[in-house]
């Protein structure tokens, strides 16, 4: 895939290294000491099993853990839980020996009126990151800068409680607007503690290079959505992990030698197989691909 990043991006990369190195554990990864030996957990974004999660949340989480997933990421419906329900889910995760490192949240959860409740639910789940799953459509880069302000404000509010903020991209963030990619502007507008959660499939679908993106934002790609993508109406995001065009070996290498990845999350929007079968097949493929990297 063509590397579309310029000398300006390289200079931005080198300038960002000192700040990124200040983040916990990054220096070791950046310089390679022990990076290959470090065990990075792989989990499932539970949107992948959304029908099962809606009908039988505990049974679905048990099934996911039984497959061998080491963590899960809950998405927006968790906001309807009571704090007691969130604590019960955390106990179930503990009993199963898996973690919830992050949750996916609508932009509304980052508003001052809803942020305290989202904070309390995330703390009850044992989460480390509150990730904005998407934001409303934007037509100017100035709107993306303002979103950066929102994320920074939320980060300032959440960090005293031990939570950090993240942002999850879709294809729109990599689609040029006013001559720049919106995600570049958002990365510049947010402080280093804000995680840039990379959705690989949507990045590739937009014609961008995920490896180049990781390398130009050291230490900030702390979690990755392992979603593949293939061209054609019969493929798209419905291909299983490893069936698309993503060079996963290159993604893993960049993520673990500079990107700062702390955990991976398989995500599948749907496939030719039932939800749980899809999740299991993707995990097998992920592990085989990662072992070969």
Order of alpha helices (4+ residues) and beta strands (2+ residues): alpha-alpha-beta-alpha-alpha-beta-alpha-beta-alpha-beta-alpha-beta-beta-beta-alpha-beta-alpha-alpha-beta-alpha-beta-alpha
